């Protein structure tokens, strides 16, 4: 660390909660972070094993020339300060939670007889705003409910008391078709109109149960007063409200005010979902994407995103449901990791949303850039199989024989997780007699990599052996003879339970049955089996044909090989016409072959097929 003495800088940093800032030699702010203990956190960047950092983090640390910090009273204060500073300065190495679009709001306009509509602009004019809505579809569903249930004005007329009393306006078509009650001509009182607005606010706040209870009370009173027209009118309203409630309520209404946050991430991206729940109803939801900068942990990302969501949605909930324990401590907030019940159901719903969003986003990226899919699969395989390098070149071996005869071994090659068929190879086993699968594997592996070493070809990063511990041990034996056992990783896959075996490890590795790593391995194994069995059948057919033809007096080895090359199988030779056979055989050979394949009757004559 030239020009920067981090040890001296650390002595000035206290063991207190706060926010730290890293600056480069040009005085530019590069990174902002928070910590429960500032000295320990900052010190972790300079002390210990640097290999634990990714490339960007190592570059960041190498450029630090100044460290500043701000002490706060609590960790939650550090959390808030970090968020505001990142938004203000947007340092290069911090993740950016800024939205790339403006989300819609539902507005109740600050005016007599308020209008209700949606907008993307929030203006401080005294109007009431609900949102933002991450889902435009959800917002329109709510607006449709309001329009269907409550007749409200949609005009922009200045409906103040003076204008109405002076009779400046006349009712329009909206009044005629029942969408408005005509407040412009004082057909609807402001008190009645404001009662509707009050109920709408309850719906937008997730308190639809209160509205339903009030509507039921009106229906009961109207029925008792024999006002059946009013009772019928509110009965229709009740049906609409209850239908909406059945769709929107996801858990018990006793869960009055909670936030739910979940995360799904990989090496490059993280996706965070937020649900705002009021009275068992989800009233707001949004999922954001975060591009990682310094290999941030899920806890770091979810903590930062959580504050951003709460600020954006004006959340006042004291309880936040999260998928794992957070180190953040704050008396005013309670973080819950549910194990069962209604809150667990909410968390699972959030996780389902974030996983779907992640899958859709990654699919979009991979369609635009197929290399992203390749990189993701290879990185996943490296992680799942505990490899030291990306398995860009994988080879898989499979053996075939028939009752110990015609033993062959096949090798298939995958490059960048895709078949490289031009590199497939067959081996006719030369040194093995009888059904000895272990010796066959030993010979095939030895011959394959001896040749690669002789030709100075690059070795694969991963070798897969189709078989259990015995076949794997045979392969390792050959790799040791060649002196390359430490240069490649070799594993065996047992068919029955899809167990993966490592040399010297008595316990198998089990991968998730749906994992992409296992799917690639299975594809390799199945492709090796297909390729091997095709070659084996061809060889077996050749051997069977040669054996049978060699029993025919007058048909020699050379003639048998000609027949094999031309007709491919015994069946086709039997079905061939005299003209077709004459293309390969002379007249004497033709008669001999026809005599051999023509069935004879017990009396010695040709059998009558009829």
Secondary structure, DSSP 8 states (H G I E B T S, - for coil): -TT--HHHHHHTS-SS-EEEEEE-TTS-EEEEEEESSHHHHHHTTTSS-GGGS-HHHHHHHHH--EEEEEE-SSHHHHHHHHHHHHHHH--TTS-----SS--EEEEE-SSSS--EEEES----SS-EEEEEES-HHHHHHHHHHHHHHS----------HHHHHTT-----HHHHTTS---GGGTSS-HHHHHHHHHHHHHHHTT-HHHHHHHHHHHHHHHHHTT-HHHHHHHHHHHHHHHHHHHHHB-S-TT--EEEEEEEEE-SSEEEEEEEEEETTEEEEEEEEEEE-SS---HHHHHHHHHHHHHHHTT---SEEE-SS--S---TT-EEE---SHHHHHHHHHHHHHHHHHHHHHHHHHHHH-HHHHHHHHHHHHHHHTT-SS---EEEEEEEEEETTEEEEEEEEEEETTEE-GGG-EEEE--S--SS-HHHHHHHHHHHHHHHHHHTT----SEEEEESSHHHHHHHHHHHHHHT-TTTSEEEEEETTTTEEEETT-SS-B---TT-HHHHHHHHHHHHHHHHHHHHHHHHHHHHHHHHHHTTSTT--HHHHHHHHHHH-SHHHHHH--HHHHHTTS-HHHHHHHHHHHS-B-TTSSB----
